[in-house]
Amino acid sequence: MLGSGKFTDEQIDLFDDVMGKLVAGIEIAARATFGSRLSMAPDAPRKVIRALAFDDAVEVAAPVLTHSVRLDDATLVENAETKSQGHLLAISGRSTLVETVTDVLVTRGNHPVLARTAANRGAKFSSSGMSTLVKRAQDHSDLVLCIWSRPDIPRHDLVRLFAQASEIVRRKLEAADPRRAALIRSAVASASEEIQAIARTGSHEHATAFEQVQSLHARGQLDEAKLMDFAHRGDFDRTTVALSIMCDLPIGVIERALVQDEPEQLLVFAKAIDLSWETTKALLVLQAGQDKSAKEKLNQHFASYFRLKLKTAQAALQFYRLRERANQNSLH
């Protein structure tokens, strides 16, 4: 340790062979102390570091998994896929985490692992990883707050988080006072809408999308082809603004329809404004995101879409419009 940074590769390889033999024969407490010291060395022998990281004893592996720069991403992924929750918790505390590692952490990890990963500002998430994290946050308000405060959460995942959190709050309040269920439902919906509006106001991406889509609408150029293009591109903000204008509904209603797990409301909106199945399918794929099981149900949705009568869908859409106007009036 005193000579760290001065050794040649050949010397480090020699240390690797000698230390490897020693580590195999010492007790857990000694391995833990040894690993804790070695985890901070930038030129620690790689094979020994790997052996310590994969030690079944978490007290041995944890310091190495959290601190050692000698563990590459492929090794961290392998460890996260095969070792205990204690190992995953240690990995989640590293100063930086790439998407391939967080993908495994949010899939395999228990609640403490998810919370520590979500709170780690040095962690990066893939689209599927973030979606998985948001889905697993359901019923865990502390985890919701961790994700909510991340600056890198995509807007569609943020809206999904709002919807989930609102549902959690609504269920708890109604369970505590069932007689006031209708009032609670209305109050939670209003609060959710207000929070969504604040999030939109603070989003540069949404402001740009809103301005562009409104400009298209003003010039008479907003049509189904544009909507399908937005959806195919996975452009959440432009899709919600466009569909809001075409359905004559508040953006918040469209946002929630595009992030909920059930497609019925989205099918009603699409049928009511006479969208083709291709455009409707693009909206459903956008709604499904990384959820493969939802995408596999497209054939079922196809049948539901064609069974749905135009007049029925239009009546339902008018109901949504009237309800939203009534809600706005009650707020004023």
C-alpha positions, 0 to 999 in steps of 0.5 A: 500500500505504501508503494502503490502507484510505483509498481510495474505491471510485472510486480503487480502480477507477482503480488496477484499470485502471492496474495491470491494464495494467501487470501484463500487460506485466511479467516473471514475477519482477516479477509475483510480487513485485507479487502477493506485496505486493498479496495482503496488502491488504484493499482490493486492486483485484479485477480485478488480484487475479483476474488474478494468481490465474489466472496460469499461473505458480504463483509469481505466483498462490500468494501471492494464492490463499493470502492475498488476502481479495479472492477470493470463494468462487466465484472460488476454486472456478473456480480450483480446477476449472481450474488446476494442482496448484500453484494447488490447493496454494496454495488449500488453505493459506488460513486458511478454506475453505468446503465448496464449495471443499474439495469441489473440492480433495479431488476434483482435488487430488494427495496434497500438496493432500489432506494440506494440506487435511486438516491445515487447521483452518480448512477445512470439509467437506461430507458428500460431501467428507469421504467422498471425502477418507477414501476417497482416504486409502487407502494413505497413512498420513500422510493418515490421521493428518491426517484422524484428528486432525480434531475435525469428522470424522463417526463413520461416516467415522472408522470407515471410516478405522479399517477402511482403516488396519487393512487397510493395516497388515495388508497391510504386516505380512503382506507382511513375514512371510507365515508369520504371516498368521493371527496378524497378521490376528487382532492387527490386528482386535483392535487395530482393535476396541479403537480403535473402542471408544475412539472410541465412549467419547469420543463424546457422540453415540454415548453419547446414541444408545446410551442411547436405543436401549437404553431402547427395547429395554428397553421392548420398543419396538425393532423394524424400523420404528425401525431403518428410521427411523434408517437413513432419517435417516442416523443412524449411531450409532442404526442401529449400536446397534439392529442390534447388539441385533437381531443380537446382535453387538458394535457394532464388527462392525456399524459395520465392516459399515456402512462397508465397500464391499461389501454382502454382510455387511450383506445376511446380517445383514438376511436372518438377522433377517428384515428386509424389503427396504425396511429392507435397502435403507435400510441399504444406502443408509446404507452407500453414503453419497455413493457414487452408483455403490453406490446404482445397484447396489441392483437387483443387491443386491435380487436377491442378497437374495432369492436368499439363503436364510434358513437360510444367513443365520442359520447365517452370523450364528451363525458371526459370533456364535461367532467374536466370542465366541471373540475376546473370550475370547482377549483375556481 
